[in-house]
């Protein structure tokens, strides 16, 4: 998590860093909430109480992680004025 935050932090101007980090934190919390909600819609209980479709949620998480890893190279440093 620390390396990812360092990359994100480097993408903002110094004078805007506090505001930027606050917005970033809010977006992360909203994304976690949406992910939990949608995972709850996908995962169900079977007749014997077992969890069904749990693997789908894991596959979706892996796909989003790969997309994030590919997109991290597009982060450019902010102009430091």
N, C-alpha and C positions, 0 to 999 in steps of 0.2 A: 504494500500500500504506500509506503514512503517513497519509493522511486516514482510511482505513478503521480503522486501529489507533487513531487519535485518537477516533473515534466509539465504538469498543469500550471503550477506556480510560475514557471519560467515563461509561460505564454501570456502573462499579464504585465502591464506597465507597473512600475514600482508605486506610483502615486494612487493607483486603483486596486492594489493588491488586496487590501482588507475587504473591500466591497466584493471583489471578484471571488475571493475565497468563501465569503458568506453565501453568495449565489451558488457557487459550486457545491457547497455542502447541502444546500436546500435541494438542488437538482438530484444529488446522490440519494438523499432521503426519499424523495418522491419516486425515483426509479426503483428503490428497494421496496417501497410500498406497492407500486404497480406490479412488480415481479412477484411478490408474495400473493397478491390478489389473483393474478392470472394463473399462477401455479396452483392455487386453491381451486380454480375452475377446472383445471386439467386433471389433477389427481382426484381419484374417487375411491370408494371402498367397495370391495367385492362382496359376494354373498357370505363368505367366511370371515369377513373383516380385514382381508388383506388390502394393501394399497395397490391400486391399479394405475397405470400410465405414469408411474414415477420416473421411469427411464426417459420418457418424452421430455419431461422437465429438465432432466440432466442434459439431454441432447441439445435442447434450446439454449441452456446456459453455456455449453461448450461452443455453440455456434456464435453466440454474442461475444464470448471471450475472444474467439478468433477474429471476429470483425473489429473488436476494440484494439487488438494487437496490430492489425493491419492499418488501422486509422491513426495510431499513435505517431507514426512517421510523418503525418501531415501537420502536426503541431509545430508552429513556427514561433520563435521567440518574439516578444513584443519589442517595439522600438523603445529604447530607454532614453527618455528626454529629461 
